[in-house]
Amino acid sequence: MSIFGLAEAEISWEKFLKLTTGTYQESWREAVTSVILSAHEGRMNVDNIQILLSVDESKAYPIVLTTANWFWGDRCEFSLYFVEKTPAR
């Protein structure tokens, strides 16, 4: 969560959107949403290769969706990993 300038904690998507502010909030929302939408059945032409910048602009992180679980009552849970991109040599 430090990528976004937040304390380490598991939070809901709604809380994430309320807590994040600044220059990259909208691009973070769009990148995460795009990756999550790629998990839905029947999606075609999805660009699920998303990379975001940290709040301090020092690092880039590709987003990896590892699991998507659907529960009764249309509740969904997604596990995302933000993998620090190593600099090119």
PAMARMI-823312 format. One record per residue (C-alpha): residue in one letter; x, y negated, z negated. Coordinates in nm, 3 decimals. Each point is the difference from the previous one (the first is absolute). Example, Ala and Ser with C-alpha at 12.3 -4.5 7.8 and 13.67 -1.06 7.14 Angstrom:
2
a  1.230  0.450  -0.780
s  0.137  -0.344  0.066
//
This chain:
89
m  0.000  0.000  0.000
s  0.302  -0.225  -0.034
i  -0.005  -0.025  0.381
f  -0.310  -0.216  -0.045
g  0.117  -0.185  -0.311
l  -0.226  0.208  -0.228
a  0.061  0.206  -0.312
e  0.025  0.377  0.044
a  -0.352  0.141  -0.040
e  -0.256  0.197  0.193
i  -0.268  -0.247  0.109
s  -0.305  -0.007  0.223
w  0.007  -0.155  0.345
e  -0.231  -0.279  -0.119
k  0.232  -0.084  -0.290
f  0.303  0.008  0.232
l  -0.166  -0.255  0.229
k  -0.083  -0.225  -0.297
l  0.351  0.018  -0.148
t  0.204  -0.053  0.316
t  0.042  -0.350  0.129
g  0.229  -0.193  0.225
t  0.137  0.012  0.349
y  -0.025  0.374  0.057
q  -0.332  0.087  -0.167
e  -0.194  0.016  0.327
s  0.268  0.196  0.189
w  0.028  0.247  -0.293
r  -0.378  0.049  0.005
e  -0.004  0.055  0.376
a  0.295  0.243  -0.006
v  -0.143  0.216  -0.280
t  -0.348  -0.006  0.154
s  0.137  0.108  0.338
v  0.183  0.298  -0.152
i  -0.306  0.105  -0.201
l  -0.230  -0.027  0.302
s  0.234  0.232  0.190
a  -0.106  0.279  -0.240
h  -0.365  -0.009  0.102
e  -0.123  0.268  0.237
g  -0.068  -0.099  0.355
r  0.233  -0.298  -0.004
m  0.176  -0.051  0.331
n  0.278  -0.240  0.092
v  0.088  -0.077  -0.360
d  0.324  -0.180  -0.072
n  0.099  0.160  -0.328
i  0.363  -0.106  0.018
q  -0.003  -0.296  -0.235
i  0.292  -0.172  -0.168
l  -0.037  -0.272  -0.261
l  0.237  -0.244  -0.165
s  0.045  -0.026  -0.375
v  -0.127  -0.310  -0.178
d  0.355  -0.134  -0.019
e  0.068  0.086  0.369
s  0.310  0.201  -0.096
k  -0.120  0.344  0.112
a  -0.223  0.166  0.259
y  -0.219  0.301  -0.073
p  -0.167  0.237  0.248
i  -0.332  0.126  -0.141
v  -0.053  0.377  -0.013
l  -0.346  0.146  -0.067
t  0.057  0.336  -0.169
t  -0.351  0.104  -0.105
a  -0.356  -0.110  0.056
n  -0.272  0.150  -0.219
w  -0.372  -0.054  0.038
f  -0.227  0.061  -0.297
w  -0.373  0.027  -0.054
g  -0.175  -0.335  0.021
d  0.232  -0.136  0.273
r  0.285  -0.064  -0.243
c  0.344  0.023  0.164
e  0.348  0.023  -0.141
f  0.315  -0.059  0.205
s  0.361  0.056  -0.097
l  0.238  -0.241  0.167
y  0.376  -0.014  -0.019
f  0.201  -0.308  0.082
v  0.343  0.122  0.104
e  0.281  -0.252  -0.017
k  0.146  -0.040  0.345
t  0.374  0.033  0.011
p  0.189  -0.267  0.191
a  0.137  0.087  0.343
r  0.374  0.049  0.010
//
